[in-house]
Amino acid sequence: MEIGKEQIEHLADLAGIELSEEEKATFGHQLLRIIGYVEKLNELDLDGVAPTAHTQELTNVFREDEVVAGLTQEEALSMAPDRQGEFFRVPKVIDDK
């Protein structure tokens, strides 16, 4: 298999990188080695082997959702650095010039 300069330039464009002529040659050789490795993997007998997205078993460590009592409005407002009646008071963030 051969990878042409045009293909390498297209890949570099897709990646948003610029390559010198020397880097293009190096990149071409590296791509050939990667493709060769993938072709070697295609020779393996994988009948009965389920496809996987991870190399090891994953376990969900999240707890079950439970409804619990939350803060009352007064408790929440008691922690506010500045409040105005029943509301949090915050600095103005929009300049209306």
C-alpha positions, -999 to +999 in steps of 0.1 A: +000+000+000+012+035-008+001+068+008+005+097-015+016+132-007-019+144-016-035+121+010-011+133+037-018+169+029-056+162+030-052+145+064-031+174+077-058+199+064-085+179+082-064+180+114-058+217+110-020+214+111+008+224+087+036+199+079+069+205+064+081+183+035+102+163+059+073+159+083+050+148+055+075+120+046+078+109+083+041+111+087+036+089+055+060+062+069+042+063+103+008+059+087+020+029+067+032+013+099-001+019+116-021+005+086+002-025+085-005-031+122-042-029+117-040-053+087-021-077+110-049-075+135-074-083+108-057-117+105-068-127+140-097-151+144-122-132+165-152-155+161-171-156+194-153-125+208-178-098+216-169-063+206-159-040+235-156-003+240-134-008+271-106-031+280-120-039+314-154-043+330-170-011+342-192-008+372-215+021+380-205+035+413-233+060+416-259+057+444-296+054+438-315+086+437-333+093+470-357+121+477-344+141+507-354+173+523-337+204+509-331+238+523-360+261+531-360+295+515-350+311+548-321+287+553-308+293+518-311+331+521-294+330+556-262+320+538-264+348+512-237+375+514-263+400+504-301+397+502-330+418+494-362+406+510-369+371+497-342+372+470-305+369+466-290+402+457-262+400+431-240+426+414-253+441+381-237+423+352-253+440+322-242+475+313-272+494+299-253+521+281 
